[in-house]
Amino acid sequence: MTREDWLPRRSAGGSVPAGVLLLLMGAWQVAIGYAVAGGDVFVFTGGGYWYRGDNTGWGWVNLAIGLAAIVFGLGQLGVWSRFARWGAHPVPAMVVAAVSAVNQVLLAPQYPLWTSIVIALDVFVIWGLATRTRGTS
């Protein structure tokens, strides 16, 4: 075995699975943000939790995270030629996924099933971007 077998080179390009998962996660965040900011959903009940917040503010935070995830997901897929060089870089996409996971942890007492799914998507995005390697061609 060679050193390359043990330490494969990391790819500088985008990742299709991570891009698709970022798009899914971003769409979910935008839907939650729109519903919460519009006043249709009451996220904070104040019943014994250590955090309190405004529904409108929480909705805008979700919208911002969702839009950032969609932009970086499109960058991972290489949709925009002008944006692909910067958007395909893995670190900003991993930061957005990590912020999304923390955001979903705070939302978990109200929506445990859906937040668990989004946190799993975030973990897969981070894992996929951190461990992707170049093709052998």
C-alpha positions as CSV (number, residue, x, y, z in Angstrom):
1,M,0.0,0.0,0.0
2,T,1.2,3.5,-0.8
3,R,0.9,6.6,1.2
4,E,-1.8,7.8,-1.2
5,D,-4.0,4.8,-0.2
6,W,-3.8,5.8,3.4
7,L,-4.0,9.6,3.0
8,P,-6.1,10.3,-0.2
9,R,-6.1,13.9,-1.5
10,R,-9.1,16.0,-0.7
11,S,-11.1,17.4,-3.6
12,A,-11.3,21.1,-4.1
13,G,-14.5,20.8,-6.1
14,G,-18.1,20.5,-5.1
15,S,-19.9,17.5,-3.9
16,V,-23.2,16.4,-5.4
17,P,-24.6,14.5,-2.4
18,A,-23.7,17.4,0.0
19,G,-25.2,19.9,-2.4
20,V,-28.5,18.0,-2.7
21,L,-28.7,17.6,1.1
22,L,-27.9,21.3,1.6
23,L,-30.8,22.1,-0.8
24,L,-33.2,19.9,1.2
25,M,-32.1,21.3,4.5
26,G,-32.3,24.8,3.2
27,A,-35.8,24.3,1.8
28,W,-36.9,23.0,5.2
29,Q,-35.3,26.0,7.0
30,V,-37.0,28.4,4.6
31,A,-40.4,26.8,5.2
32,I,-40.0,26.9,8.9
33,G,-38.8,30.5,8.8
34,Y,-41.7,31.6,6.6
35,A,-44.2,29.9,8.8
36,V,-42.7,31.2,12.1
37,A,-42.1,34.8,10.8
38,G,-45.6,34.9,9.3
39,G,-47.1,34.2,12.7
40,D,-48.7,30.9,11.7
41,V,-46.6,28.8,14.2
42,F,-45.8,29.5,17.8
43,V,-42.3,28.1,18.4
44,F,-41.6,29.4,21.9
45,T,-43.9,28.3,24.6
46,G,-41.8,29.4,27.5
47,G,-42.7,26.4,29.5
48,G,-39.6,25.6,31.5
49,Y,-37.0,26.0,28.7
50,W,-33.8,28.0,29.4
51,Y,-34.2,30.1,26.3
52,R,-36.9,32.5,25.2
53,G,-37.2,34.3,21.9
54,D,-39.4,36.2,19.6
55,N,-41.3,34.3,16.9
56,T,-40.6,36.8,14.3
57,G,-36.8,36.9,15.1
58,W,-36.6,33.1,15.2
59,G,-38.4,33.0,11.8
60,W,-35.9,35.4,10.2
61,V,-33.0,33.4,11.6
62,N,-34.4,30.3,10.0
63,L,-34.9,32.1,6.7
64,A,-31.3,33.4,6.7
65,I,-29.9,29.9,7.5
66,G,-32.1,28.3,4.8
67,L,-31.2,30.8,2.1
68,A,-27.5,30.4,2.9
69,A,-27.9,26.6,2.7
70,I,-29.6,26.9,-0.6
71,V,-26.9,29.2,-2.0
72,F,-24.1,26.9,-0.8
73,G,-26.0,23.8,-2.0
74,L,-26.2,25.3,-5.5
75,G,-22.5,26.1,-5.2
76,Q,-21.7,22.5,-4.3
77,L,-23.6,21.4,-7.4
78,G,-21.7,23.9,-9.5
79,V,-24.8,25.6,-10.8
80,W,-23.3,29.1,-11.2
81,S,-20.1,29.4,-13.1
82,R,-19.2,32.7,-11.4
83,F,-20.1,31.5,-7.9
84,A,-18.9,27.9,-8.3
85,R,-15.3,28.6,-7.4
86,W,-16.2,30.2,-4.0
87,G,-19.4,28.3,-3.4
88,A,-17.9,24.9,-3.9
89,H,-15.4,25.4,-1.1
90,P,-16.4,23.0,1.7
91,V,-15.8,25.2,4.8
92,P,-18.6,27.7,4.4
93,A,-21.1,24.9,3.6
94,M,-19.9,23.0,6.7
95,V,-20.3,26.2,8.8
96,V,-23.9,26.6,7.5
97,A,-24.7,23.0,8.3
98,A,-23.3,23.3,11.8
99,V,-25.2,26.5,12.5
100,S,-28.3,24.8,11.2
101,A,-27.8,21.8,13.5
102,V,-27.5,24.1,16.5
103,N,-30.6,26.0,15.4
104,Q,-32.5,22.7,15.2
105,V,-31.3,21.7,18.6
106,L,-33.0,24.8,20.0
107,L,-36.1,23.9,18.1
108,A,-36.1,20.3,19.1
109,P,-38.5,20.5,22.2
110,Q,-41.3,21.7,19.9
111,Y,-40.7,19.5,16.8
112,P,-38.6,16.5,17.8
113,L,-39.1,14.3,14.8
114,W,-38.5,17.0,12.1
115,T,-35.5,18.5,13.9
116,S,-34.0,15.1,14.3
117,I,-34.2,14.6,10.5
118,V,-32.7,18.0,9.8
119,I,-29.9,17.4,12.3
120,A,-29.2,14.0,10.6
121,L,-29.0,15.8,7.2
122,D,-26.6,18.4,8.7
123,V,-24.4,15.7,10.0
124,F,-24.3,13.9,6.7
125,V,-23.5,17.2,4.9
126,I,-20.6,17.9,7.2
127,W,-19.4,14.3,7.0
128,G,-19.7,14.3,3.2
129,L,-17.8,17.5,2.8
130,A,-15.1,16.6,5.2
131,T,-14.3,13.2,3.8
132,R,-14.7,13.6,0.1
133,T,-11.8,12.5,-2.1
134,R,-10.7,13.1,-5.7
135,G,-11.7,10.6,-8.3
136,T,-9.2,8.1,-9.5
137,S,-9.5,9.2,-13.2
